[in-house]
């Protein structure tokens, strides 16, 4: 198995999980902008964030793909706001199957954060987004 590829999600055997890379920035920006058009993301913004990471800084982005199309994302990284030692930010975004896929991606992000030594997890979402109530319900 490709080291950048993870086993399929149990409830989504048709999805492939793989690590995101800089080569994916245009597609990730398009996906994030389509999921939340009120907060568009650009390739340049993703490049700026990547270039701002310190060497060795924890960061992992898993892309959920269906037939090559991004349908979900689970990201674990050092928060750009509210950063403290032991804190990591998780970002969950889905295009289809909202909460069900989000639940599995959240479990992956939490697992990744634990492997990276996180003591506290934070997430930033807009109040009107489905992720707001989803994350609030899970603490």
RAKAZI-V487462 format. One record per backbone hydrogen bond with DSSP energy under -1.0 kcal/mol. NH is the residue of the N-H (numbers start at 0). CO is the residue of the C=O. E is the energy in kcal/mol with one decimal. If there is no record, write none. Layout:
# RAKAZI-V487462
nh	co	e
NH	CO	E
NH	CO	E
This chain:
# RAKAZI-V487462
nh	co	e
4	1	-2.2
5	16	-2.2
11	8	-1.5
14	11	-2.1
15	64	-2.7
17	62	-1.9
18	3	-3.0
19	60	-3.2
23	20	-1.9
24	21	-1.4
27	23	-3.0
28	24	-3.0
29	25	-2.0
30	26	-2.5
31	27	-3.0
32	28	-2.2
33	29	-2.0
34	30	-2.5
35	31	-2.1
38	35	-2.3
45	41	-1.8
46	42	-2.4
47	43	-2.5
48	44	-2.3
49	45	-2.3
50	46	-2.7
51	47	-1.2
52	49	-1.2
56	53	-2.3
59	75	-2.6
61	73	-3.2
62	17	-3.3
63	71	-2.7
64	15	-3.2
65	68	-2.7
68	65	-1.8
70	63	-3.0
71	63	-1.2
72	92	-2.5
73	61	-2.4
74	90	-2.6
75	59	-2.9
76	88	-2.5
86	83	-2.4
87	119	-2.3
88	76	-4.0
89	121	-2.5
90	74	-2.5
92	72	-2.1
94	70	-2.8
100	96	-1.8
101	97	-2.6
102	98	-2.7
103	99	-1.3
104	100	-2.5
105	101	-2.7
106	102	-1.9
107	103	-1.8
108	104	-2.6
109	105	-2.9
110	106	-2.2
111	107	-2.8
112	108	-2.5
113	109	-2.3
114	110	-2.4
115	111	-1.6
116	113	-1.6
117	112	-2.6
118	85	-3.8
119	85	-2.0
121	87	-2.1
128	125	-1.5
131	128	-1.4
133	129	-1.6
134	130	-3.0
135	131	-2.3
136	132	-2.1
138	135	-1.3
